[in-house]
Amino acid sequence: MYPESIVKPMKEELTAVGFEDCNSAESVEAAINSKGTVLMVVNSVCGCAAGAARPGVKMSLSGDKKPSKLTTVFAGFDIDAVGQARKHFAPYPPSSPAIALFKDGELVHFVERHNIEGRNAQMIGEHLKMVYEEFC
């Protein structure tokens, strides 16, 4: 498990722009089962989270359409919350970072780590904007 002093600033990159920090299994369940669209970002300490995932997710919110609810869990820190979130990601294997979009409690789009690695923030942001156009 990562120390809070390392994780806190990485969490704040998302919570500062309106993401709810889901740090328990119960908060994950409540978020995912919300009405409307819920974006859940599995945050991570890795370089692709810092260079592409977090900045790309933030860029994606500049469009006209966006999810009703923004949420995040942190791999290697929010152990119970991440475990609960991953139960809803099937058939996808555990991945961090990762980005999931739910609509009325159903997983409708998932971006795995291998879809984040090697891409820049703008590519991630533009991809998510297209996903929001379809589902939000």
PATORLUM-163689 format. One record per atom (N, C-alpha, C): atom name; residue number from 1; x, y, z negated; residue in three letters. Coordinates in Angstrom, 3 decimals, padded with zeros to 6 digits. Layout:
REM residues N
drennu; kelum; xx; yy; zz; kese
CA; NUM; X; Y; Z; ALA
...
This chain:
REM residues 136
drennu; kelum; xx; yy; zz; kese
N; 1; 000.843; -001.182; 000.000; MET
CA; 1; 000.000; 000.000; 000.000; MET
C; 1; 000.886; 001.242; 000.000; MET
N; 2; 000.527; 002.210; 000.826; TYR
CA; 2; 001.303; 003.441; 000.925; TYR
C; 2; 001.020; 004.357; -000.265; TYR
N; 3; 002.015; 005.143; -000.691; PRO
CA; 3; 001.782; 006.090; -001.780; PRO
C; 3; 000.873; 007.237; -001.328; PRO
N; 4; 000.078; 007.731; -002.248; GLU
CA; 4; -000.869; 008.809; -001.940; GLU
C; 4; -000.161; 010.056; -001.404; GLU
N; 5; 001.032; 010.334; -001.887; SER
CA; 5; 001.750; 011.529; -001.439; SER
C; 5; 002.062; 011.488; 000.060; SER
N; 6; 002.206; 010.305; 000.613; ILE
CA; 6; 002.448; 010.160; 002.055; ILE
C; 6; 001.130; 010.225; 002.830; ILE
N; 7; 000.120; 009.592; 002.301; VAL
CA; 7; -001.162; 009.452; 002.995; VAL
C; 7; -001.983; 010.742; 002.981; VAL
N; 8; -001.937; 011.470; 001.885; LYS
CA; 8; -002.812; 012.637; 001.702; LYS
C; 8; -002.749; 013.639; 002.860; LYS
N; 9; -001.570; 014.090; 003.298; PRO
CA; 9; -001.567; 015.060; 004.402; PRO
C; 9; -002.110; 014.487; 005.720; PRO
N; 10; -001.927; 013.192; 005.927; MET
CA; 10; -002.449; 012.561; 007.149; MET
C; 10; -003.964; 012.448; 007.096; MET
N; 11; -004.513; 012.188; 005.911; LYS
CA; 11; -005.966; 012.184; 005.742; LYS
C; 11; -006.522; 013.580; 005.985; LYS
N; 12; -005.817; 014.579; 005.441; GLU
CA; 12; -006.301; 015.960; 005.530; GLU
C; 12; -006.333; 016.488; 006.960; GLU
N; 13; -005.537; 015.900; 007.854; GLU
CA; 13; -005.604; 016.312; 009.258; GLU
C; 13; -007.009; 016.102; 009.813; GLU
N; 14; -007.696; 015.078; 009.330; LEU
CA; 14; -009.062; 014.807; 009.800; LEU
C; 14; -010.121; 015.415; 008.882; LEU
N; 15; -009.932; 015.314; 007.575; THR
CA; 15; -010.959; 015.858; 006.671; THR
C; 15; -011.065; 017.376; 006.798; THR
N; 16; -009.974; 018.043; 007.164; ALA
CA; 16; -010.001; 019.498; 007.334; ALA
C; 16; -010.869; 019.945; 008.503; ALA
N; 17; -011.143; 019.021; 009.440; VAL
CA; 17; -012.000; 019.366; 010.586; VAL
C; 17; -013.365; 018.685; 010.498; VAL
N; 18; -013.739; 018.246; 009.290; GLY
CA; 18; -015.099; 017.755; 009.077; GLY
C; 18; -015.295; 016.268; 008.935; GLY
N; 19; -014.218; 015.489; 008.927; PHE
CA; 19; -014.358; 014.052; 008.748; PHE
C; 19; -014.602; 013.710; 007.288; PHE
N; 20; -015.517; 012.790; 007.056; GLU
CA; 20; -015.773; 012.265; 005.714; GLU
C; 20; -014.762; 011.161; 005.451; GLU
N; 21; -014.075; 011.248; 004.324; ASP
CA; 21; -013.106; 010.238; 003.924; ASP
C; 21; -013.858; 009.097; 003.241; ASP
N; 22; -014.016; 008.006; 003.943; CYS
CA; 22; -014.684; 006.829; 003.384; CYS
C; 22; -013.617; 005.982; 002.692; CYS
N; 23; -013.589; 006.019; 001.378; ASN
CA; 23; -012.538; 005.315; 000.661; ASN
C; 23; -013.049; 004.146; -000.174; ASN
N; 24; -014.273; 003.719; 000.115; SER
CA; 24; -014.831; 002.535; -000.545; SER
C; 24; -015.679; 001.755; 000.451; SER
N; 25; -015.892; 000.487; 000.150; ALA
CA; 25; -016.740; -000.346; 001.019; ALA
C; 25; -018.152; 000.230; 001.095; ALA
N; 26; -018.636; 000.752; -000.017; GLU
CA; 26; -019.989; 001.313; -000.057; GLU
C; 26; -020.117; 002.546; 000.838; GLU
N; 27; -019.109; 003.406; 000.824; SER
CA; 27; -019.188; 004.612; 001.656; SER
C; 27; -019.094; 004.260; 003.148; SER
N; 28; -018.349; 003.211; 003.470; VAL
CA; 28; -018.281; 002.745; 004.860; VAL
C; 28; -019.652; 002.234; 005.305; VAL
N; 29; -020.280; 001.419; 004.479; GLU
CA; 29; -021.602; 000.875; 004.825; GLU
C; 29; -022.617; 001.984; 005.024; GLU
N; 30; -022.627; 002.945; 004.107; ALA
CA; 30; -023.576; 004.064; 004.208; ALA
C; 30; -023.337; 004.845; 005.498; ALA
N; 31; -022.084; 005.076; 005.830; ALA
CA; 31; -021.760; 005.842; 007.045; ALA
C; 31; -022.164; 005.091; 008.306; ALA
N; 32; -021.734; 003.849; 008.408; ILE
CA; 32; -022.009; 003.072; 009.626; ILE
C; 32; -023.505; 002.883; 009.839; ILE
N; 33; -024.238; 002.718; 008.773; ASN
CA; 33; -025.673; 002.481; 008.893; ASN
C; 33; -026.492; 003.765; 008.952; ASN
N; 34; -025.825; 004.897; 009.159; SER
CA; 34; -026.526; 006.166; 009.329; SER
C; 34; -027.254; 006.178; 010.664; SER
N; 35; -028.294; 006.961; 010.736; LYS
CA; 35; -029.013; 007.168; 011.992; LYS
C; 35; -028.157; 008.061; 012.891; LYS
N; 36; -028.183; 007.798; 014.164; GLY
CA; 36; -027.423; 008.609; 015.109; GLY
C; 36; -026.079; 007.986; 015.419; GLY
N; 37; -025.142; 008.812; 015.860; THR
CA; 37; -023.818; 008.318; 016.248; THR
C; 37; -022.810; 008.625; 015.154; THR
N; 38; -021.967; 007.646; 014.872; VAL
CA; 38; -020.947; 007.759; 013.831; VAL
C; 38; -019.600; 007.389; 014.433; VAL
N; 39; -018.668; 008.320; 014.365; LEU
CA; 39; -017.302; 008.053; 014.782; LEU
C; 39; -016.521; 007.642; 013.544; LEU
N; 40; -015.859; 006.491; 013.609; MET
CA; 40; -015.021; 006.041; 012.499; MET
C; 40; -013.603; 005.862; 013.025; MET
N; 41; -012.688; 006.632; 012.451; VAL
CA; 41; -011.280; 006.569; 012.823; VAL
C; 41; -010.538; 005.783; 011.756; VAL
N; 42; -009.854; 004.715; 012.170; VAL
CA; 42; -008.957; 003.996; 011.273; VAL
C; 42; -007.614; 004.710; 011.402; VAL
N; 43; -007.328; 005.530; 010.408; ASN
CA; 43; -006.122; 006.341; 010.395; ASN
C; 43; -004.935; 005.489; 009.957; ASN
N; 44; -003.733; 005.955; 010.260; SER
CA; 44; -002.537; 005.157; 009.996; SER
C; 44; -001.322; 006.066; 009.868; SER
N; 45; -000.252; 005.536; 009.265; VAL
CA; 45; 000.995; 006.298; 009.148; VAL
C; 45; 001.859; 006.189; 010.401; VAL
N; 46; 001.496; 005.364; 011.351; CYS
CA; 46; 002.361; 005.112; 012.506; CYS
C; 46; 002.457; 006.331; 013.422; CYS
N; 47; 003.446; 006.305; 014.263; GLY
CA; 47; 003.696; 007.397; 015.185; GLY
C; 47; 002.587; 007.630; 016.183; GLY
N; 48; 001.936; 006.568; 016.644; CYS
CA; 48; 000.872; 006.767; 017.640; CYS
C; 48; -000.364; 007.399; 016.999; CYS
N; 49; -000.538; 007.225; 015.696; ALA
CA; 49; -001.628; 007.920; 014.999; ALA
C; 49; -001.315; 009.409; 014.920; ALA
N; 50; -000.059; 009.725; 014.591; ALA
CA; 50; 000.352; 011.121; 014.452; ALA
C; 50; 000.424; 011.847; 015.787; ALA
N; 51; 000.939; 011.173; 016.812; GLY
CA; 51; 001.161; 011.824; 018.094; GLY
C; 51; -000.004; 011.803; 019.046; GLY
N; 52; -000.887; 010.806; 018.909; ALA
CA; 52; -001.978; 010.664; 019.885; ALA
C; 52; -003.356; 010.547; 019.243; ALA
N; 53; -003.526; 009.641; 018.296; ALA
CA; 53; -004.870; 009.359; 017.774; ALA
C; 53; -005.478; 010.556; 017.046; ALA
N; 54; -004.823; 011.034; 015.990; ARG
CA; 54; -005.413; 012.146; 015.233; ARG
C; 54; -005.573; 013.405; 016.084; ARG
N; 55; -004.523; 013.850; 016.804; PRO
CA; 55; -004.720; 015.044; 017.645; PRO
C; 55; -005.752; 014.817; 018.753; PRO
N; 56; -005.779; 013.630; 019.332; GLY
CA; 56; -006.740; 013.336; 020.389; GLY
C; 56; -008.172; 013.345; 019.891; GLY
N; 57; -008.384; 012.777; 018.725; VAL
CA; 57; -009.724; 012.774; 018.127; VAL
C; 57; -010.168; 014.207; 017.866; VAL
N; 58; -009.275; 015.019; 017.344; LYS
CA; 58; -009.630; 016.424; 017.088; LYS
C; 58; -009.949; 017.154; 018.394; LYS
N; 59; -009.169; 016.911; 019.443; MET
CA; 59; -009.438; 017.534; 020.748; MET
C; 59; -010.791; 017.110; 021.299; MET
N; 60; -011.169; 015.872; 021.039; SER
CA; 60; -012.425; 015.346; 021.587; SER
C; 60; -013.647; 016.088; 021.063; SER
N; 61; -013.503; 016.775; 019.964; LEU
CA; 61; -014.639; 017.449; 019.343; LEU
C; 61; -014.920; 018.815; 019.943; LEU
N; 62; -014.143; 019.219; 020.945; SER
CA; 62; -014.333; 020.533; 021.562; SER
C; 62; -015.403; 020.532; 022.652; SER
N; 63; -015.905; 019.371; 023.009; GLY
CA; 63; -016.919; 019.284; 024.060; GLY
C; 63; -018.311; 019.612; 023.550; GLY
N; 64; -019.261; 019.597; 024.473; ASP
CA; 64; -020.654; 019.897; 024.121; ASP
C; 64; -021.291; 018.784; 023.306; ASP
N; 65; -020.971; 017.549; 023.655; LYS
CA; 65; -021.544; 016.406; 022.948; LYS
C; 65; -020.518; 015.834; 021.997; LYS
N; 66; -020.976; 015.500; 020.806; LYS
CA; 66; -020.095; 014.873; 019.823; LYS
C; 66; -020.927; 014.041; 018.862; LYS
N; 67; -020.285; 013.149; 018.140; PRO
CA; 67; -021.015; 012.282; 017.212; PRO
C; 67; -021.730; 013.073; 016.115; PRO
N; 68; -022.811; 012.494; 015.621; SER
CA; 68; -023.579; 013.103; 014.530; SER
C; 68; -022.767; 013.153; 013.245; SER
N; 69; -021.938; 012.133; 013.041; LYS
CA; 69; -021.197; 011.992; 011.792; LYS
C; 69; -019.765; 011.580; 012.117; LYS
N; 70; -018.815; 012.200; 011.419; LEU
CA; 70; -017.392; 011.917; 011.597; LEU
C; 70; -016.858; 011.293; 010.316; LEU
N; 71; -016.251; 010.114; 010.432; THR
CA; 71; -015.756; 009.413; 009.246; THR
C; 71; -014.364; 008.847; 009.508; THR
N; 72; -013.660; 008.553; 008.422; THR
CA; 72; -012.333; 007.971; 008.550; THR
C; 72; -012.012; 007.080; 007.360; THR
N; 73; -011.213; 006.070; 007.623; VAL
CA; 73; -010.629; 005.202; 006.597; VAL
C; 73; -009.131; 005.143; 006.887; VAL
N; 74; -008.323; 004.802; 005.883; PHE
CA; 74; -006.881; 004.820; 006.079; PHE
C; 74; -006.300; 003.434; 005.840; PHE
N; 75; -005.725; 002.857; 006.902; ALA
CA; 75; -005.115; 001.525; 006.832; ALA
C; 75; -003.911; 001.547; 005.898; ALA
N; 76; -003.799; 000.529; 005.074; GLY
CA; 76; -002.685; 000.441; 004.140; GLY
C; 76; -002.874; 001.269; 002.902; GLY
N; 77; -004.051; 001.877; 002.746; PHE
CA; 77; -004.331; 002.699; 001.571; PHE
C; 77; -005.749; 002.449; 001.048; PHE
N; 78; -006.745; 002.648; 001.902; ASP
CA; 78; -008.150; 002.404; 001.527; ASP
C; 78; -008.486; 000.947; 001.845; ASP
N; 79; -007.906; 000.043; 001.094; ILE
CA; 79; -007.948; -001.389; 001.413; ILE
C; 79; -009.381; -001.914; 001.544; ILE
N; 80; -010.227; -001.686; 000.547; ASP
CA; 80; -011.607; -002.192; 000.588; ASP
C; 80; -012.404; -001.535; 001.711; ASP
N; 81; -012.214; -000.238; 001.893; ALA
CA; 81; -012.947; 000.488; 002.929; ALA
C; 81; -012.566; -000.007; 004.322; ALA
N; 82; -011.277; -000.174; 004.556; VAL
CA; 82; -010.819; -000.660; 005.869; VAL
C; 82; -011.323; -002.076; 006.106; VAL
N; 83; -011.251; -002.912; 005.086; GLY
CA; 83; -011.763; -004.285; 005.216; GLY
C; 83; -013.235; -004.311; 005.576; GLY
N; 84; -014.008; -003.443; 004.943; GLN
CA; 84; -015.446; -003.382; 005.233; GLN
C; 84; -015.688; -002.863; 006.651; GLN
N; 85; -014.958; -001.840; 007.041; ALA
CA; 85; -015.118; -001.296; 008.393; ALA
C; 85; -014.802; -002.362; 009.438; ALA
N; 86; -013.739; -003.105; 009.210; ARG
CA; 86; -013.325; -004.118; 010.191; ARG
C; 86; -014.355; -005.223; 010.357; ARG
N; 87; -015.188; -005.449; 009.371; LYS
CA; 87; -016.277; -006.431; 009.518; LYS
C; 87; -017.239; -006.001; 010.621; LYS
N; 88; -017.324; -004.699; 010.855; HIS
CA; 88; -018.240; -004.164; 011.868; HIS
C; 88; -017.585; -004.019; 013.241; HIS
N; 89; -016.279; -004.285; 013.327; PHE
CA; 89; -015.557; -004.111; 014.582; PHE
C; 89; -015.517; -005.366; 015.448; PHE
N; 90; -016.071; -006.464; 014.979; ALA
CA; 90; -016.042; -007.714; 015.748; ALA
C; 90; -016.646; -007.476; 017.124; ALA
N; 91; -016.077; -008.048; 018.147; PRO
CA; 91; -015.092; -009.125; 018.199; PRO
C; 91; -013.642; -008.642; 018.228; PRO
N; 92; -013.410; -007.344; 017.988; TYR
CA; 92; -012.056; -006.801; 018.079; TYR
C; 92; -011.239; -007.196; 016.849; TYR
N; 93; -009.972; -007.557; 017.050; PRO
CA; 93; -009.105; -007.913; 015.920; PRO
C; 93; -008.701; -006.659; 015.147; PRO
N; 94; -008.207; -006.828; 013.921; PRO
CA; 94; -007.745; -005.670; 013.144; PRO
C; 94; -006.722; -004.860; 013.941; PRO
N; 95; -006.878; -003.557; 013.878; SER
CA; 95; -006.035; -002.654; 014.647; SER
C; 95; -005.960; -001.320; 013.913; SER
N; 96; -004.766; -000.764; 013.822; SER
CA; 96; -004.647; 000.585; 013.289; SER
C; 96; -003.475; 001.276; 013.968; SER
N; 97; -003.726; 002.475; 014.447; PRO
CA; 97; -004.989; 003.174; 014.375; PRO
C; 97; -006.018; 002.550; 015.316; PRO
N; 98; -007.241; 002.946; 015.114; ALA
CA; 98; -008.345; 002.509; 015.972; ALA
C; 98; -009.451; 003.555; 015.871; ALA
N; 99; -010.325; 003.560; 016.861; ILE
CA; 99; -011.421; 004.523; 016.888; ILE
C; 99; -012.683; 003.766; 017.292; ILE
N; 100; -013.703; 003.855; 016.440; ALA
CA; 100; -014.955; 003.150; 016.701; ALA
C; 100; -016.106; 004.150; 016.779; ALA
N; 101; -017.019; 003.903; 017.707; LEU
CA; 101; -018.232; 004.705; 017.777; LEU
C; 101; -019.426; 003.780; 017.576; LEU
N; 102; -020.256; 004.136; 016.627; PHE
CA; 102; -021.477; 003.396; 016.326; PHE
C; 102; -022.677; 004.256; 016.698; PHE
N; 103; -023.717; 003.600; 017.165; LYS
CA; 103; -024.984; 004.289; 017.420; LYS
C; 103; -026.073; 003.515; 016.694; LYS
N; 104; -026.719; 004.183; 015.752; ASP
CA; 104; -027.754; 003.557; 014.924; ASP
C; 104; -027.267; 002.236; 014.335; ASP
N; 105; -026.016; 002.228; 013.846; GLY
CA; 105; -025.452; 001.066; 013.176; GLY
C; 105; -024.831; 000.016; 014.075; GLY
N; 106; -024.896; 000.204; 015.384; GLU
CA; 106; -024.348; -000.771; 016.329; GLU
C; 106; -023.066; -000.240; 016.963; GLU
N; 107; -022.035; -001.062; 016.997; LEU
CA; 107; -020.781; -000.680; 017.641; LEU
C; 107; -021.008; -000.576; 019.143; LEU
N; 108; -020.744; 000.628; 019.691; VAL
CA; 108; -020.962; 000.823; 021.130; VAL
C; 108; -019.664; 001.087; 021.892; VAL
N; 109; -018.594; 001.446; 021.173; HIS
CA; 109; -017.303; 001.671; 021.844; HIS
C; 109; -016.192; 001.507; 020.818; HIS
N; 110; -015.076; 000.925; 021.269; PHE
CA; 110; -013.942; 000.699; 020.366; PHE
C; 110; -012.639; 000.936; 021.116; PHE
N; 111; -011.754; 001.691; 020.500; VAL
CA; 111; -010.438; 001.971; 021.066; VAL
C; 111; -009.412; 001.321; 020.141; VAL
N; 112; -008.734; 000.306; 020.665; GLU
CA; 112; -007.729; -000.414; 019.878; GLU
C; 112; -006.381; 000.286; 019.958; GLU
N; 113; -005.486; -000.097; 019.061; ARG
CA; 113; -004.142; 000.473; 019.038; ARG
C; 113; -003.455; 000.389; 020.400; ARG
N; 114; -003.592; -000.749; 021.080; HIS
CA; 114; -002.897; -000.873; 022.369; HIS
C; 114; -003.466; 000.071; 023.428; HIS
N; 115; -004.664; 000.633; 023.171; ASN
CA; 115; -005.228; 001.637; 024.065; ASN
C; 115; -004.802; 003.053; 023.667; ASN
N; 116; -004.151; 003.163; 022.517; ILE
CA; 116; -003.666; 004.454; 022.019; ILE
C; 116; -002.171; 004.597; 022.304; ILE
N; 117; -001.424; 003.527; 022.048; GLU
CA; 117; 000.021; 003.550; 022.281; GLU
C; 117; 000.320; 003.880; 023.739; GLU
N; 118; 001.284; 004.746; 023.950; GLY
CA; 118; 001.683; 005.093; 025.306; GLY
C; 118; 000.797; 006.131; 025.970; GLY
N; 119; -000.213; 006.597; 025.272; ARG
CA; 119; -001.082; 007.652; 025.797; ARG
C; 119; -000.881; 008.894; 024.943; ARG
N; 120; -001.122; 010.053; 025.528; ASN
CA; 120; -000.973; 011.276; 024.748; ASN
C; 120; -002.316; 011.723; 024.183; ASN
N; 121; -002.260; 012.729; 023.334; ALA
CA; 121; -003.462; 013.211; 022.661; ALA
C; 121; -004.526; 013.675; 023.647; ALA
N; 122; -004.110; 014.349; 024.700; GLN
CA; 122; -005.076; 014.840; 025.682; GLN
C; 122; -005.819; 013.677; 026.344; GLN
N; 123; -005.106; 012.619; 026.673; MET
CA; 123; -005.744; 011.450; 027.286; MET
C; 123; -006.764; 010.831; 026.336; MET
N; 124; -006.414; 010.708; 025.069; ILE
CA; 124; -007.333; 010.164; 024.062; ILE
C; 124; -008.548; 011.076; 023.941; ILE
N; 125; -008.303; 012.376; 023.836; GLY
CA; 125; -009.397; 013.336; 023.705; GLY
C; 125; -010.354; 013.299; 024.885; GLY
N; 126; -009.823; 013.264; 026.092; GLU
CA; 126; -010.668; 013.229; 027.291; GLU
C; 126; -011.462; 011.922; 027.377; GLU
N; 127; -010.817; 010.824; 027.029; HIS
CA; 127; -011.517; 009.537; 027.029; HIS
C; 127; -012.701; 009.591; 026.056; HIS
N; 128; -012.460; 010.095; 024.856; LEU
CA; 128; -013.541; 010.146; 023.867; LEU
C; 128; -014.660; 011.083; 024.301; LEU
N; 129; -014.330; 012.179; 024.948; LYS
CA; 129; -015.376; 013.081; 025.450; LYS
C; 129; -016.302; 012.351; 026.422; LYS
N; 130; -015.724; 011.506; 027.284; MET
CA; 130; -016.546; 010.731; 028.230; MET
C; 130; -017.438; 009.743; 027.464; MET
N; 131; -016.899; 009.149; 026.416; VAL
CA; 131; -017.682; 008.227; 025.593; VAL
C; 131; -018.832; 008.976; 024.926; VAL
N; 132; -018.575; 010.175; 024.412; TYR
CA; 132; -019.631; 010.964; 023.766; TYR
C; 132; -020.718; 011.336; 024.773; TYR
N; 133; -020.317; 011.647; 026.001; GLU
CA; 133; -021.303; 011.979; 027.037; GLU
C; 133; -022.265; 010.814; 027.241; GLU
N; 134; -021.739; 009.607; 027.165; GLU
CA; 134; -022.581; 008.425; 027.389; GLU
C; 134; -023.453; 008.094; 026.187; GLU
N; 135; -022.935; 008.218; 024.981; PHE
CA; 135; -023.634; 007.679; 023.812; PHE
C; 135; -024.193; 008.715; 022.842; PHE
N; 136; -023.718; 009.944; 022.890; CYS
CA; 136; -024.155; 010.938; 021.890; CYS
C; 136; -025.265; 011.849; 022.423; CYS
